[in-house]
C-alpha cells in the first residue's frame, strides 16, 4: 500500500503538538515560558569554563540564552551525539526515573566508555581521512581495512591526538599492514603540493589554495615521500626516500626557515614543528572541530576554513578549548566530556532571542538532521533488520552482514541509494562540507511513500513487543510507541489528538484487546459504535508509527 500526503496530513496531529513543535523547529519562543516536553525548569549551577565564556559573550551582546533542555531531550541527544544510536526504551525509562542530581554526567561517562563510541567517531575520522577503496582515492579494500582498523583502535584506546597526528604524518611501511601510511595514499595526487594541501586541511584546518605563497614551501617537507610497489597486487610501501643526498631548505607556515640534511625525514621535522602547544594552528584546529561535531558549527565556521579573515565568533571560548586540550595532553575524550557537561551543550533547542547572531554565539542547541548512516540505522533498529551492503569492484569482493550498522561501514565506496539520497559524503576531499545534511523533496517522498519504510514498520519486532507487553492497556501501547520512536512519553495534547482520531474512525473504540482474539474493543458502557477490528487497530498503530517517523522530532537531533 502506498502512503501519501493525505495520510500524513491526517495523522500529523498525533505527533505535532501545534505551536509547541513549531516553536522548537522554527525558532519561536523568545521570552516564552517553559515549553513541555522539550525544556525543564530550574537553573544550572556550573563551574564549567565553557559556560563562563559563552554566557559572558551573550550578555555583552544582549542575547538571551535558551532554557535548559528536558531530560527527555537530553537522553536522546546525548545518545545520538556520542554513539550515533537511539536509546533503548528501557534506558530512557531508567534515566527519567533516576533522581540523582549528577545523572547527566553519569550517563555521559557511560556513553563515552561504550564500544559504539569508537564505531561512531571512527566514521567521522574516516570521512576526514578519505577512507575509500575506489575512485578517485583508490586505496583498495585491503588497505581500507588496515586504515580503518588503525583509526578505530586509536579511538577505542583514546590515543592522545598529538600522537594520532604524528603517526599519520610520519609512518612508513606497507599500506596493507601499517594503517596510518594510507594517509599518503588517500590523496588525489602524489606530488608534494597535493600532499601539503591534504596535511594543511586535516591538521591545520586551513585550505592551502587560499594561501598560494605557502603551497610550494610547505610541499618541500613532503618532497621525499616515495611509493614502491611489491610482489603483492596493489600493495605499496610508503617511506622517506632512502636515496636522498641533498640538503633541503624549507620554510614553515609561520615563516621560520630550516635546513634538513639528507639523512633526516622531512616529515618528522614538520611534525615536530606542528605538534606543539606553541603552534596555534594544530590545537586550534582540533578544538574547533570537536566543538563543531558536538554543537553543529565551529567557533570558526566552517571548521576546516581557518584563516585570518575568518575570525572565531567567540575568541575567548576558542582559547578556552585550546587551553583545555593542552592541559589535558590532547585527550579528546576529556574535551568531549567537558563540552557535553556544559550548560551550553545542555540548552534547549528553542531560542529565546531573535537576534541573527544567536546561533553563531551558541545561545541555543542547533537543530540539525541526523546523518545518513545514523538515520538508516535508526530505521533498521525499529524494523529489526539492517541493510546488507556489498561491493563487487574492486576485488577482493566486500560483503557486510545485515546485523552490521551503516555507521560501521569502513569503505566509503560501499554505499546505497538511501545513504546517497540522505547526504553521506563521497570521501573524495576530506572537507566537512562533503556531508550534506540538507533536507530535500526526494527524502521526504521516500519517507512518506517507501515500501521499505512500510515493511520496517509492519514487521517491526519492537512495535510488536510493545503491543504484546502492554496487556491491552492503551496508554502502555502509546507510551511504548513514543518511547521507541521519539525516546519520550506522549504529551497530554498528543494523547487527546490520538483519541480524537480514534473517535473519527470508530466512536467509543479504544485500544483494549479482546481476550483470545486480539481485536480492539469498546470501552465499558460505551458500546454504541462498532470497535476497531484487529486489522483496523493494527493499521492505526502502523499509521501512527509512520507519522512519528516522518516527524522532525525523529529525523532531527534537537
Secondary structure, 3 states (H helix, E strand, C coil): CCCCHHHHHHHHHHCCCCHHHHHHHHCCCCCCCCCCCCECCCCCCCCCHHHHHHHHHHHHHCCCCCCEECHHHHHHHHHHHHHCCCCCHHHHHHHHHCCCCCHHHHHHHHHHCCHHHHHHHHHHHHHHCCCCCCCCCCCCHHHHHHHHHHHHHHHHCCCCHHHHHHHHHHCCEECCCCHHHHHHHCCCCCCHHHHHHHHHHHHHCCCHHHCHHHHHHHHHHHCCEEEEECCCCCCEEEEECCCCCCCEEEECCCCCEEEECCCCCHHHHHHHHHCCCCCHHHHHHHHHHHHHHHHCCCCCCCCCCCCCCCCCCCHHHHHHHHHHHHHCCCCHHHHHHHHHCCCCCCECCCCCCCCCCCCCCCCCCCCEECCHHHHHHHHHHHHCCCCCEEECCCCCCEEECCCCCHHHCCCCCCCCHHHHHCCCCCCCCCCHHHCCCCCCHHHHHHHHHCHHHHHHHHCCHHHHHHHHHCCCCHHHHHHHHHHHHHCCCCCHHHHHHHHHHHHHHCCCEEEEECCCCCCEEECCCCCCCCCCCHHHHHHHHHHHHHHHHCCHHHHEEC
